[in-house]
Amino acid sequence: MKADQKLWLDEYAVNCRVFKGRWSIRHCLRMYNDISDLKIQMSTRAHGRVTRHESAYNPCKKCRVLANYLKSRIDEEKRSDNASDPLCSPAWAM
């Protein structure tokens, strides 16, 4: 079992510089979505006014492995949508 787990980690795990460790791509996707949902609100005062800022910084956007995975998922969804489209599927006669 340990050998299978090590083989799986060697093949599918991602080295993450942000969260320091090796993670599965599903974990990376979950963290990416959680950080995207998190909005940090800040306020500053200057010249008698209050200015509100909302931070939407996501360090996972810079990860090439995650970007390639997201791109492949989008391409796969497009292909599956085209396959299920009745205009693209072959006509079957009885």
N, C-alpha and C positions, 0 to 999 in steps of 0.2 A: 504494500500500500504506500509506504514511504517513497519507494522508487517511482511509482506512478505520479505521486504528488510532485516530486522534484522534477520529473520530466515535463509535467504540465506547466509548472512554474517557469521552467527554462524556455518553453515554447510560447506561452500565452501571457506571462506576467509582464508588467510595464514598470520600468524604473521611474519613480516619481521624484523630482527634485523639490517639489513644493511640500509634499507630505512625508518625505524621507522614507522611502521603502519601496518594496515591490508589491504591486497590487494587480488584481485582475482588471480587465478593461471594463467589466460591469461596475466595479467599485469606482473607477475613474468617471464613468458616465453618471453614476449616482451623485458623486461629489460635484461634478460639473453642474448638474441640474440644481442641487441644493444651494450652491454658491450663486447661481443665476437667480434663484428665487429670493435670496437674501439681499435686502437693500439696506445699506447703512445710511441713516439720515444724520446730517450735520447742520449746524447753524453757526453763522458768524455775525458779529455786530460791528458795523463800521458806519461812521457818519450819521448816527442816529437811526439806522435802518437795520433790520434783521434779514440776512440773506440765508436761504435754506438751500442746501446741496444734498444730492442723493448719489451715493457711490454705487456703482455697478461693476466694479473691477472684478474680473474673474481670472485668476492666474492659470486656470486649466485651459483657457483659450489659446495659450501659447504652446501647448503640448502638441507636437507633430503627430504622435501616435494616436491621440484622441481625435485630432482633426481628420486624420485619414480614416479612422473608424467611423466617425460621423458621416463623412463623405460617402463611404462605401454603403452605409445603411440607407442614405438618401437615394443612391443609385439603385440599390436593391429594391427599395419601395417603388421607385419609378418603373422598374422592370416588372414587378409583380402587378402593379396597377395596369400596365399595358397588356399583360397576359390575361387579366380578367376582363378586359374591355371587350364587349361583344363584337365591336366592329373589327377588332384585330384578330379575333379567334376564328378558326376555320369553321365553315358551315358543314354540318353533318346532315346528310339526307338519309331518310329511312326507306 
